[in-house]
Amino acid sequence: YSLEAMTGALADRIDANERFAADVSHEIKNPLASIRSAVDSARTVKDADRQTQLLGIVAQDVLRLDRLITDISRATRLEAETARGDLGQVDLGGLLYELSHAYEPPEDARGRVEVVFKGDKPQGILVLGQEGPLGQVFRNLIDNARSFSPEGGRVTVAAEIVRGKRGQMVRATVEDEGPGIPPENLETIFRRFYTQRPAGTAFGGNSGLGLSIARQIVDAHRGRVFAENIVRAGPIQTGSGTSGARLVVELPLAPVPKA
């Protein structure tokens, strides 16, 4: 049975790698095609303003490629790290508390998005896992929340122990004050290379891998991650009651060591 399971797992990994390679090829070809078209046009255009515009397109696509390659490298490294299975007790409450404070902007930084931890530093919120990859999960979630937050907005991080169907769980949340997520995209946002952004978002600033990487790591830790909208009290109407998005991570609480 163990040999059959190992063979099945290896086949799944090969299939996943093939899909990943196909997705990467598709995503890289798009900016390359745009760069090629802009360069070809720049060779024939005589107008200086139009040439400047075309060079701007090239610069944007180079930025996008750089971001893609960086995040693809990170995804590959994290996959290898989580596959090793070197698990230990992680103080998730302390990790989130310290991580939230690491984002604290300087006093003279006006208009920046503030990241705060809700409440005092928690105690006893321990999970079994790998601190590095788990830290990457919440960096990705916080960065995503900040990118959707209005200027001067706030991202709130919290953690608590709750009772789930499989026993006690750690429930960590990252909330923003942005426009929320269209209901049809609450699951789509976790797909690899999903990059639909609000109007006005800087081009090339997101590769669409951040939330995909987060789900990959959480799944490896036998947990789950999902998104929901924050709705104000009162009658719920389409779009009108949304006051932000909430990303939720649930992980099994680490067992208490026997004396």
C-alpha positions in Angstrom: 0.0 0.0 0.0 2.8 2.5 0.9 4.5 1.9 -2.5 1.2 2.5 -4.3 0.6 5.7 -2.3 4.1 6.9 -3.1 3.7 6.1 -6.8 0.4 8.0 -6.8 1.9 11.0 -5.0 4.8 11.0 -7.5 2.4 11.0 -10.4 0.4 13.8 -8.9 3.6 15.8 -8.4 4.7 15.2 -12.1 1.2 16.3 -13.3 1.3 19.4 -11.1 4.8 20.3 -12.3 3.6 20.0 -15.9 0.6 22.2 -15.3 2.9 24.8 -13.5 5.3 24.8 -16.4 2.5 25.3 -18.9 1.1 28.2 -16.8 4.5 29.8 -16.5 5.2 29.6 -20.2 1.8 31.2 -20.9 2.4 34.1 -18.4 5.9 34.8 -19.6 4.9 34.8 -23.3 2.4 37.6 -22.8 4.8 40.4 -21.7 7.4 39.1 -24.2 4.9 39.5 -27.1 4.1 43.0 -25.8 7.8 43.9 -25.7 8.4 42.5 -29.1 5.5 44.5 -30.6 6.6 47.7 -28.8 10.2 47.3 -30.0 9.2 46.7 -33.6 6.9 49.7 -33.6 9.6 51.9 -32.0 12.0 51.1 -34.9 9.6 52.6 -37.4 8.0 55.5 -35.5 9.6 58.9 -35.9 7.5 60.8 -33.4 9.4 61.3 -30.2 6.3 61.3 -27.9 5.2 58.0 -29.4 8.6 56.5 -29.0 8.6 57.6 -25.3 5.2 55.9 -24.9 6.5 52.7 -26.5 9.5 52.7 -24.2 7.1 53.0 -21.3 5.3 49.9 -22.4 8.6 48.0 -22.5 9.5 49.2 -19.0 6.2 48.1 -17.7 6.5 44.6 -19.2 10.1 44.3 -17.9 8.8 45.1 -14.4 6.1 42.4 -14.9 8.6 39.8 -16.0 10.9 40.6 -13.1 8.0 40.2 -10.7 6.9 36.9 -12.3 10.4 35.4 -12.2 10.9 36.4 -8.6 7.6 34.9 -7.5 8.0 31.7 -9.6 11.4 31.2 -7.9 9.8 31.8 -4.5 7.0 29.3 -5.2 9.5 26.6 -6.3 11.6 27.1 -3.2 8.6 27.0 -0.9 7.3 23.8 -2.5 10.6 22.1 -2.0 10.8 23.4 1.6 7.3 22.2 2.5 7.8 18.8 0.8 10.7 18.0 3.2 8.2 17.9 6.1 10.6 19.2 8.8 7.8 20.1 11.2 8.0 21.7 14.7 5.9 23.7 17.0 5.4 27.3 15.7 4.1 30.1 17.9 1.7 31.4 15.3 0.3 34.0 17.6 3.7 35.5 18.4 4.7 35.2 14.7 1.6 37.2 13.6 2.1 39.8 16.3 5.7 40.5 15.4 5.0 40.4 11.7 2.2 42.9 12.0 4.5 45.3 13.9 7.2 44.9 11.3 4.9 46.6 8.8 4.4 49.6 11.1 5.1 52.8 9.0 7.3 55.6 10.3 5.5 58.5 12.0 6.0 60.8 9.1 4.6 58.4 6.5 1.3 60.0 5.4 -1.2 58.1 3.4 0.4 54.7 3.9 -1.7 51.6 4.8 -1.3 50.8 8.4 -1.0 47.2 9.6 -2.2 46.5 13.1 -2.6 43.4 15.3 -5.9 43.2 17.1 -5.4 42.9 20.9 -2.3 42.0 22.9 0.3 39.5 22.0 -1.5 36.1 22.2 -0.2 33.2 24.2 -0.5 29.5 23.5 -1.5 29.7 19.9 0.8 27.0 18.6 0.6 25.0 15.4 2.7 22.1 14.0 4.5 23.3 10.9 7.4 25.3 9.4 7.9 28.8 10.6 9.4 30.1 7.3 6.6 29.0 5.0 3.9 30.0 7.4 5.5 33.4 7.7 5.4 33.7 3.9 1.7 32.8 4.0 0.8 35.8 6.1 3.2 38.2 4.4 1.4 37.3 1.1 -2.0 37.8 2.7 -1.0 41.1 4.3 0.6 42.4 1.1 -2.5 41.5 -0.8 -4.7 43.3 1.7 -2.5 46.4 1.6 -2.7 46.5 -2.2 -6.5 46.7 -2.0 -6.7 49.2 0.8 -7.4 52.8 0.3 -4.7 55.4 1.0 -4.5 55.9 4.8 -6.5 52.7 5.3 -5.8 49.9 7.8 -5.2 46.2 7.6 -6.1 44.3 10.8 -4.5 40.9 11.7 -6.0 38.7 14.4 -5.6 35.2 15.8 -7.7 33.0 18.1 -8.3 29.4 19.1 -11.7 28.1 17.9 -13.5 24.7 18.0 -13.9 23.1 14.6 -15.2 19.9 13.2 -11.8 18.2 13.8 -11.2 19.7 17.2 -9.5 22.9 18.3 -8.2 25.0 15.5 -6.2 28.2 15.2 -8.2 30.8 13.2 -6.1 33.7 11.8 -7.6 36.6 9.8 -6.3 39.4 7.7 -8.9 42.2 7.0 -8.7 45.2 4.7 -10.9 48.2 4.1 -10.9 47.9 0.4 -13.8 47.4 -2.1 -14.3 43.7 -1.2 -14.2 40.7 -3.6 -16.9 40.0 -6.2 -18.8 36.9 -4.9 -17.9 35.0 -8.1 -14.2 35.6 -7.4 -14.0 34.5 -3.7 -12.4 31.2 -4.8 -10.9 32.3 -8.1 -8.4 34.7 -6.4 -6.5 31.6 -5.2 -5.9 30.3 -8.7 -2.3 30.5 -10.0 -1.6 33.7 -12.0 -5.0 35.3 -11.2 -4.3 39.1 -11.6 -7.6 40.9 -11.9 -7.0 44.2 -10.0 -9.1 47.3 -9.3 -8.8 50.3 -11.7 -5.7 52.4 -11.0 -3.6 49.6 -9.6 0.1 49.9 -10.7 0.7 47.6 -13.7 3.1 44.7 -13.1 3.0 45.0 -9.3 1.4 41.6 -8.9 2.2 38.3 -10.4 -1.0 36.5 -9.3 1.1 33.9 -7.4 0.8 35.3 -3.8 -2.5 33.8 -2.8 -1.8 30.6 -4.8 1.4 30.1 -2.8 -0.4 30.8 0.4 -3.0 28.1 -0.3 -0.2 25.6 -1.3 1.5 26.1 2.0 -1.6 26.0 4.1 -2.8 22.8 2.4 0.6 21.2 3.2 0.0 22.1 6.9 -3.4 20.3 6.8 -5.3 23.6 7.0 -7.4 25.7 4.8 -7.5 29.3 3.6 -10.5 31.1 2.1 -11.9 34.6 1.5 -15.1 36.3 2.5 -16.4 39.8 2.4 -16.9 42.0 5.5 -20.5 43.2 5.5 -21.9 46.1 7.5 -24.8 45.5 9.8 -28.2 46.0 8.2 -30.0 44.8 5.0 -27.6 43.1 2.7 -27.7 44.4 -0.9 -25.5 43.5 -3.8 -22.2 45.4 -3.3 -23.7 48.1 -1.1 -23.0 46.4 2.3 -19.4 45.4 1.6 -16.8 47.3 3.6 -13.7 45.2 2.9 -12.4 41.7 2.5 -11.3 39.1 5.1 -8.8 36.3 4.3 -9.0 33.4 6.8 -6.5 30.7 7.6 -7.5 27.8 9.8 -4.8 25.4 11.1 -4.9 22.5 13.5 -3.8 23.4 17.0 -0.6 21.7 18.0 -1.1 18.8 20.4 0.1 19.4 23.9 3.3 17.4 24.6 2.8 14.6 27.2 4.7 15.0 30.4 
